[in-house]
C-alpha cells in the first residue's frame, strides 16, 4: 500500500483553506486505497481525534488575524518537518498548503534536500509563481498580456500612468487576503497598510474589467475553462469561501476558439514558470477579447468550493482520480530519479 503524508495547516493567512482542502484530499486518497498520515506543519502528526477536530472542511468567513498567525508561526516545525518518521517513511508527500511558507519554495527546498518525492512544483517554479512581480515579467516574456503594475513605493507620476481604479495586494499571499480595490488615491495609504500586514512586498496593479476566468492544468494538459461571477466587484476571500457568494460556471460559456486560446495561454503560463503536476491560471477577458493573465497558483485550493477540482471535473476527471494522478506523477519522478542514479 502506497504511503502518503499529507502536509497541511500551517501558519499563513490561508490556514483554514489548507485544512479544508486536506479534508477532501485525505478522504479521497483513503477511499482510493492509500495509507494516509496527516501532518500539520505547526503541530506535527495528527491523531484521529485531532483529524476529527481540524479536518471539518469549513473555511471561516474571515481570515485569521495577524495575532493568531503570530502565535502559530513560532510553533512551525520548519526543517524538523522532514525528520518526522511518518514523513520520512512516506512514498509520496502531498502538500495541501497555501501562502509563502507552503507554496513559495521554502517547503519544496526542504523536501527536495531530504530526497522526499512530493506532488506539485519544485522550489524554482514555486518561487517564480509566488513572486507576482517576477511572474508577470515572465508572462510578458512569452507574449502573454498582464495588467500594468508597480511595486510599492510608487511615485505619484507612476500611479497616474497606471490610472484608477487600482488593485493593491500583498505580492506573496493568495486567496485575495489583504487585497483592496482603490478607486481614489485618498484610499491608497490604508490599502498599502492593509496589504503590508501580510507581506513586505506590496503590488499596485491596474484594475481590468471583464469576465473572470480560470483554467486548471494537470500534468502538461489544460483542463476546462471556468467563469467566476462574484457577488462583489472582485472575487475576494468572502466570495471565494462563502457558499452562494459567487457563481462558478464550468465549462465557461465561450466559443471553441476562445476556449482553445485560453487553454493555450494557461499552458504557456504554466510552462514559462517551469511548473509541474498542476496549477490554476487566472485571467480577465475584456470586452475587446484581450485575455489578461493575472497570476498562477502552484498549489491551487482543493476545498469543496475550489476551482481546480471543478475545472478537472468538467474535463471528466473526478476528485479521487485527480488526487491519485498527482501521487502517480510524484512516484514516477521518484522512480526515474532512482533509475538514473543506478545507471550513473
Steps between C-alpha positions, in 0.01 A plus 500: 500500500638839397570723800408867464581778745256788453655825626246766588400774744795735534518850638407709195176698464370210289521239777125433495504462122783246523322295766176503300688372196675233704160379619411412142842368402535268800152358448558446127842337541379264771201403286746425217698264723794718606642482853472866607664684788401861563761748621432856611821696436436681830402219737638187333335164426127508572330233707156378384345727762695802374402416143134502602550839664695670221384334179145632494504649151387836638665826395421787733362814337789705635867413460702453823621820665867594497510430877363149448752438224789624712403253772508218246813609319741456790385136527568411134709182472713637216795269416386258773204412277711277276642321804163367611503118456154508340620750238830324430320165459250638247517389138348835403463831684185688398509869606160661548632837611467859386685826533870575489606233753303224328535576131777758482790257457627464857306181569587365157868562573476306827325205337741496206809511722359214707451294183125467560271465197224761510208618291503840336769730367860509615660788690602697190154504342331560833712808569442648156123460518474626858689823424225669298736767365741241358215284368351792308842574345511136386149521353599797288819324385283251307246753377228449762306814586493592870371818667756779548645509850763645732647398833449734795624767564360653181547860390197718441592518131505122469163475677359743245639284221336190645170685542203433726357274622794299633545168676736509800609160632774312681734354239545157658160421653204323339122483544483880445594545867611858565371611158324834449329666205611865504276746314652818642861582584374605843443127565854398404671538838246281680510241221881475511493474878249216477705309242824554695354314799545180300813561290792741476453518122186685392381513139292774340324377186265655248147369550368339182128450451367196319409135542694325777619166364718220630667197343639197681809320375570135585834358398556682173135513395261793541162413651162668464466879501273633772335837554461656845224751566549637855246696702765767564692704242805278557511127574608555861547267798134516602377423148749215461416313819140589581247275322269706282732803479618415150372317195753268340426368153694201363547487212476872433260620234767578240550418135728211406756752374494701826521183708796365305680835523460520878610139545807567286579818698462309828744235381748768390480665843547162670803420286673840514503471880648147474210345691407134527209275598230763540417867502205734463536803275271801550398742224284803428344499152415856399219601262759548222598132551839565659581224750703648787689242705473600865696231681574129527435290811744211542307334784142585406227472760349154546214601729139411407450838329844510333546552129760243391279203599213661308722554196610135516144371549382689192780325309375160623747455787342436840659617824629156599661454159652848521669419832610158378655643184698755702642222718585292194691790341713540812562125518608484135746786559640316800539176306666685214746666739587165656550341158725785391705473819551126449594553137767756587 
